[in-house]
Amino acid sequence: MSRFFRQAGDSDSDSDESEELMSSGDEAPQAKPATGAKTAMSRFLRKTGPGADSDSSSDSDSDSDEDSDSDSDVPKPKKGLPLRSDSEDSETEEEEDRQGIRIMSAQEKRLAEMEGTGKAMENALKINDWVSISNEFDKLARMIQRQHNVSEPIPPFYIKTLLSLESSLTSAIAKEKEAKKKMNATNAKALNSMKQKVRKAAKEYEQDIAKYQADPDTFERDYTALITRDAPPAPTVARAAIGTAVTNEDEDGGFKPVGKGGRTMLLTAEGIFKSLQAVQEARGKKNTDRGEQIRILEKLLELATTTYQRIRVLLALVSSRFDYNSSASSHMPTELWISAQNEVDQLVAIVASNPAFIVQEITEDYDDLVERSPATEKGGIVRIRGSIISFIDRLDDEFTRSLQNIDPHGTEYVDRLKDEKTLYSTICRAQAFYEQTKQDDPLSRVVMRRLEHIYSKPDAVVDALESSAESADIKPAITLTSSGSTSALIHSLCVYLYKSGNSLHRTRAMLSHIYHYALLNDFHTARDMLLMSHLQESIHSADVATQILYNRTVVQLGLCAFRSGLIKEAQATLQDIFTTQRVKELLAQGVHQQRYQVLTPEQEKAEKQRQLPFHMHINTELLEAAFLVSSMLVEIPLLASIDSEELKRKAISKPFRRLLDFADRQVFTGPPESTRDHIMQASKALQDGEWEKCRDLVQSIKIWTLMPEAASVKEMLAKRIQEQGLRTYLFTYAPHYNTLSLSLLAQTFSLPLRSVTSIVSKMIWNEELAASLDQAGGCIAFHRTEVTRQQQLALIIAEKVNSMAEQNEKALDAKMGTSGGWGDRADGKAGEKRGEQVQERRGRGDRTRGGSRGNFLSDVINMFSDHLRTTGGGRGRGARFAQGLGNQMGHTSQRAG
């Protein structure tokens, strides 16, 4: 039967099968069956346990018996090619099995890879292929960089390669100069590139090359000693031979635990600078484990013994913590931030307590691998390259970013906000350090950071922040205790920034100062500072953060005017912000989505990064309530004083007029629900003379409780509503009266008689009311004058001519370039004579355009207005102009008749 149909239990040994294959042609048909023979077990299925010896011996006996039987029955093959017997094959396999296969360590693999690269460079050198040499050298440089990353020493092979390349380059360049046939451009470019690369590498490893050239054998012995000390012994794995037992004893002997990647790093106090250099060179590279780098630097900080070592390690450690979170969209983890803040405090404490060590951004070059001390430095001062102010800036920015990304309505936001106290203390300590070292530019930056933390906060919060700063061992010169009050502290910080050379710091300090005055309800001081700074002329050229601060300052100034009872000033200040209908976006409190505008992901990300933390927001609903109430108290009397429908369309506050027109078009008006509903219904009541209803509606708005001193604000609003209600009543019902009692007005509007007399006298003086005051009779005598159609048309013509003149002046200003730029006042002196220059330029323009249309229109309007003003009464400003024009026309027609 053929061997392919034999059963597994009837199979002979491998020797029988091989002999059948070789002698199949001469084999006798009556071959001895092998069923009675003892079956042989395959060597792959044999066990390797303690009883393997007996099995193997029995198996070998059976094999020998079968071999003898087969030899006797089967004729031997003819002599030809030498064939190994089965016993020879098994002996050879056993010898191979006994020879163990050694697994190469990662270090040996890297070294073998370097040698292969060196061999490729030698082959390329034989054919003068410098392009291949350059590519292979770049590969070799990357391998050496990996050696650095795992803190392994430079192999002697690399030093030999550098020296060999250097001599080869010298000879190749000399041959190239003497050769008649030059090499091609690509090869020549690669040759020059290799020259620069080898020179740079030789300079970098200058010390190692010098050691190798002095004594190559000692250099190689030192390298071998380091390798054998650092590298764990590589295990060997041997395949179990047939008939041999594999012992499991001492399998774990001689092994050491290794770190990630199968390598160990020896961190010692002597090798701190080398380890530090390896970590810094791996910084920012792909596949670098940032967490591992932080752990290495923490260990190095524990091993640091000298002040110089601690400063160097702390500078690297803080930078590594900031590098851990490379994404600009997410914030730094709180644990990392707290660790970085503690290490910055530690760094500031070290440099502040050791004046001989100074950390600054610009220093002379020095060797990073050498220990430095004041005794070895000139002047006795060790200057270390670094930037503490950049750490302060990054800490502050990461703190703000974390507040932007945390839900402001949860407890996590409040817990995170508590860290501002420690951050403020760190900023004050950095200020004290820079005051001690007299570094002006970093000092102004850290003072600006300190000012930004306190300018918008109430006194109680500032006191808490300052208490933490004063409890520290390092205190700045300007403190709350030395200043006496929060206002004095902020004033001192701002005055220091006014004297600095940075125009951006001066601008932001000015805006912060104005903001603080507005918080203290000192409106006139804040307004004067804003007007004298002329920032409103050049703020459009500033950066986005400064523009946001300007908008916040203007809004706070408007709220200050509102709290102080200055309604017209509040309305004029807040109008510029509310006219744009982008209040939240201008204040960096939200992103305004326009209907036909789609933001790109980059723009949306930039907008989110500009947003202010929630605790710094100004309540936009309170802001809108103040603006709408101010507009109501200004607009309603103005609407009552105008008779012409065309003039009524010209509004002072367009947002308020739009809401009022919408409310007038409503067929059914329900009870007020929102702030706007309250103010619109109060406006209608004020138009009808129902000042009490208007007062109740305005005071019932709940948002006033968020304003400080809410009771005094409500009392002020009630008084202003009474006054404007009186003015609206007089404008509306004056045509129906010949005389009106002052005492009746005082009783109707619950005002003192003195206040009523003052308001009426002011209206008559400002020519808003065509009447006279009879103090003896205690009444008002109205002067009634009907306005004709001709007078109305003449008034419209006069206003249009006036508008044309204003547009002409604006076009002239734009053409002559009278507006200032952002950098015009770098030192505060360039704009002192701007008014005189503009006046001189305008005068020169008037002389050159003596007969121009603009001057003619201005003269006509002035003469026309003066004549109308002197010709007599009329109710309201429009009535006065109309009356004067009508009288003039009447006299003209009489003379013509």
Secondary structure, DSSP 8 states (H G I E B T S, - for coil): --GGG--GGG---HHHHHHHHHTTTT--SS---SSSS-----TTS---STTHHHHHHHHHHHHHHHHHHHHHHS----SSS----HHHHHHHHHHHHHS-EE---HHHHHHHHHHHHHHHHHHHHHTT-HHHHHHHHHHHHHHHHHHHHTT----HHHHHHHHHHHHHHHHHHHHHHH-SS---HHHHHHHHHHHHHHHHHHHHTHHHHHHHHH-HHHHHHHHHHHHHHHS----EE----TT-----TTSSTT-----TTS------STTHHHHHHHHHHHTT-TT--HHHHHHHHHHHHHH--SHHHHHHHHHHHHHHHHHH---SSS---HHHHHHHHHHHHHHHHHHHH-TTEEEESS-----TTS---TTTSGGG-EEEE--HHHHHHHHHHHHHHHHHHS-TTSHHHHHHHTTHHHHHHHHHHHHHHHHHHT-HHHHHHHHHHHHHHHTTS-HHHHHHHHHHHHTSSS--SS-HHHH-SHHHHHHHHHHHHHTSS-HHHHHHHHHHHHHHHHHTT-HHHHHHHHHHHTHHHHGGGS-HHHHHHHHHHHHHHHHHHHHTT-HHHHHHHHHHHHHTT-HHHHTTSS----TT----HHHHHHHHHH---GGG---HHHHHHHHHHHHHHHHHHHHHH---HHHHTS-S-HHHHHHHHHHHT-S------SHHHHHHHHHHHHHTT-HHHHHHHHHT-GGGGGSSSHHHHHHHHHHHHHHHHHHHHHHHHGGG-SEEEHHHHHHHTT--HHHHHHHHHHHHHTTSS-EEEETTTTEEEE------HHHHHHHHHHHHHHHHHHHHHHHHHHHHT-S--TTTTSSS-TTTTHHHHHHHHHHHHHHHTTT-HHHHHHHHHHHHHHHHHHS---SHHHHHHHHHHHHHHHHHHHHH-
